[in-house]
């Protein structure tokens, strides 16, 4: 591999590591044996000691996503530099917002659990939904836009990536992973609460495999 190729390899590996660290953190923050009861209500039941540990995994792992998306920009810029830049910007924006959201989860759990049964509970719940939970929907919209750009880059690519590779875009992977709660709940209760991280573990992983396959031929 050239120096540039090694750099791309390392950057995407860092993104992959980010998905693992944030995935561990989010699992500790969100997992419930009976499955997720709701994206906010799950916080009312998660053990706070476990959630506290998860908070630090997630917060320190999240910036590694930026490295991964910078690596993707470098990988795809030969195909279309403008689209590659847009992919990177959307990735940065998604995980800047996602980082703010994930950093709120532990404190949200503390406030909701400690205020249960008090007159302030509904106020705190509504405040959290209005100011933090809304961010996860913004994140998903950005990921959908990012996925469109990724599909266009795959279709235009000059790196020898097969066209069917476009199917492995983040929004399709995300839908499949969340829907696992329906088609295979024993798996879904473990992967749906960390769906965005599982999505990116697969996403970065298959790109890394393709990148190394192309450069070793």
C-alpha positions in Angstrom: 0.0 0.0 0.0 1.0 3.6 -0.6 1.3 6.1 2.2 -2.1 7.5 1.2 -3.7 4.1 1.2 -2.3 3.3 4.6 -3.7 6.6 5.9 -7.2 5.8 4.5 -7.0 2.3 6.0 -6.1 3.7 9.5 -8.8 6.4 9.3 -11.6 3.9 8.4 -10.2 1.5 11.1 -10.6 4.4 13.6 -14.2 4.8 12.5 -14.7 1.1 13.0 -13.2 1.4 16.5 -15.6 4.3 17.2 -18.6 2.2 16.4 -17.4 -0.5 18.8 -16.7 1.9 21.7 -19.9 3.8 21.3 -21.8 0.6 20.7 -20.4 -0.8 24.1 -21.3 2.5 25.7 -24.8 2.7 24.3 -25.4 -1.0 25.2 -24.6 -0.2 28.8 -26.8 2.8 28.7 -29.8 1.2 27.0 -30.0 -2.5 27.3 -33.0 -4.0 29.1 -33.5 -7.8 29.2 -37.1 -7.5 28.0 -36.1 -5.3 25.1 -36.3 -1.5 24.6 -39.6 -0.1 25.9 -39.1 3.2 24.1 -36.3 5.6 23.4 -36.9 7.7 26.4 -38.8 5.3 28.7 -35.8 2.9 28.6 -33.9 5.5 30.6 -36.3 5.0 33.5 -35.2 1.4 34.1 -31.6 1.2 33.2 -29.3 0.6 36.2 -27.5 4.0 36.8 -24.1 2.5 37.7 -24.1 0.6 34.4 -25.3 3.7 32.5 -22.5 5.8 34.1 -19.9 3.5 32.7 -21.6 3.4 29.4 -21.6 7.2 29.2 -17.8 7.4 29.2 -17.4 4.7 26.5 -19.8 6.5 24.3 -18.5 10.0 24.8 -14.9 9.1 24.3 -15.6 6.8 21.3 -17.9 9.2 19.4 -15.1 11.5 18.0 -13.6 8.5 16.2 -16.6 8.6 13.8 -15.1 11.8 12.4 -11.9 10.0 11.5 -14.0 7.3 9.7 -15.9 9.7 7.6 -12.7 11.6 6.7 -11.3 8.3 5.6 -14.4 7.7 3.4 -13.9 11.2 1.9 -10.3 10.3 1.0 -11.4 6.9 -0.4 -14.2 8.3 -2.6 -12.7 11.6 -3.8 -11.2 10.0 -6.9 -14.8 9.2 -8.0 -16.3 12.6 -7.3 -14.6 15.0 -5.0 -17.7 17.2 -4.5 -19.9 14.2 -3.5 -17.1 12.9 -1.3 -16.9 16.2 0.5 -20.7 16.2 1.0 -20.5 12.7 2.4 -17.8 13.8 4.9 -19.7 16.9 5.9 -23.0 15.0 6.5 -21.1 12.3 8.5 -19.5 15.0 10.7 -22.8 16.7 11.2 -24.6 13.4 12.0 -22.1 12.4 14.7 -21.7 15.9 16.1 -25.4 15.9 16.7 -25.3 12.2 17.7 -22.5 12.9 20.2 -24.7 15.6 21.9 -27.6 13.2 22.1 -25.6 10.3 23.5 -23.9 12.5 26.1 -27.4 13.4 27.4 -28.5 9.8 28.1 -26.9 9.2 31.5 -28.1 12.5 32.9 -31.5 12.0 31.4 -31.7 8.6 33.1 -30.7 10.2 36.5 -33.2 13.0 36.3 -36.1 10.8 35.1 -35.5 8.1 37.7 -35.0 10.5 40.6 -38.1 12.6 39.7 -40.5 9.6 39.3 -43.5 10.1 41.5 -42.9 13.8 41.9 -44.8 16.8 40.4 -41.7 17.6 38.3 -41.5 14.3 36.4 -43.7 15.3 33.5 -41.9 18.6 33.1 -38.5 16.9 33.0 -39.8 14.2 30.6 -41.2 16.8 28.2 -38.1 18.9 28.4 -35.9 16.0 27.5 -38.1 14.9 24.6 -38.2 18.5 23.2 -34.5 19.3 23.5 -32.7 16.0 23.2 -34.8 13.2 21.9 -35.7 15.3 18.9 -32.0 15.2 17.9 -32.1 11.4 17.2 -34.7 12.1 14.5 -32.5 14.8 13.0 -29.6 12.3 13.1 -31.7 9.8 11.2 -32.7 12.3 8.5 -29.0 13.2 8.0 -28.1 9.5 7.7 -30.8 9.1 5.1 -29.3 12.0 3.1 -25.8 10.6 3.6 -27.0 7.3 2.3 -28.2 8.8 -0.9 -24.8 10.4 -1.4 -23.1 7.1 -0.7 -25.2 5.3 -3.3 -24.3 8.0 -5.9 -20.6 7.6 -5.1 -20.8 3.8 -5.4 -22.5 4.1 -8.8 -19.9 6.6 -9.9 -16.9 5.0 -8.3 -13.5 4.5 -9.9 -12.2 2.1 -7.3 -13.7 -1.1 -8.7 -16.6 -1.4 -6.2 -19.5 -3.4 -7.7 -22.7 -1.5 -8.1 -24.6 -3.9 -5.8 -22.4 -2.5 -3.0 -24.8 0.5 -2.9 -27.3 -1.7 -1.0 -25.1 -1.6 2.0 -25.8 2.1 2.8 -26.4 3.2 6.3 -30.2 3.9 6.2 -31.0 0.4 4.7 -28.7 -1.2 7.4 -30.3 0.8 10.1 -33.9 -0.2 9.1 -32.9 -3.9 9.0 -31.3 -3.7 12.4 -34.2 -1.9 14.1 -36.7 -4.2 12.4 -34.9 -7.2 14.0 -37.2 -6.6 17.0 -39.9 -7.9 14.7 -38.2 -10.6 12.7 -35.9 -12.0 15.4 -36.5 -10.4 18.8 -33.9 -12.5 20.7 -31.3 -10.8 18.6 -33.2 -7.5 18.2 -33.2 -6.8 22.0 -29.4 -6.7 21.8 -28.7 -4.8 18.6 -31.7 -2.5 18.2 -30.8 -0.3 21.2 -27.3 0.3 19.6 -28.6 0.3 16.0 -26.6 3.2 14.7 -23.4 1.7 15.9 -24.1 -1.8 14.5 -25.0 -0.1 11.3 -21.6 1.7 11.1 -19.7 -1.3 12.3 -21.0 -3.2 9.2 -20.7 -0.1 7.0 -17.1 0.8 7.8 -16.3 -2.9 7.9 -17.4 -3.8 4.4 -15.8 -0.7 3.0 -12.6 -1.6 4.7 -12.7 -5.1 3.3 -13.4 -3.8 -0.2 -10.6 -1.2 0.1 -8.1 -3.8 1.2 -9.3 -6.3 -1.5 -8.9 -3.7 -4.2 -5.4 -2.6 -3.1 -4.2 -6.1 -2.7 -5.1 -7.1 -6.2 
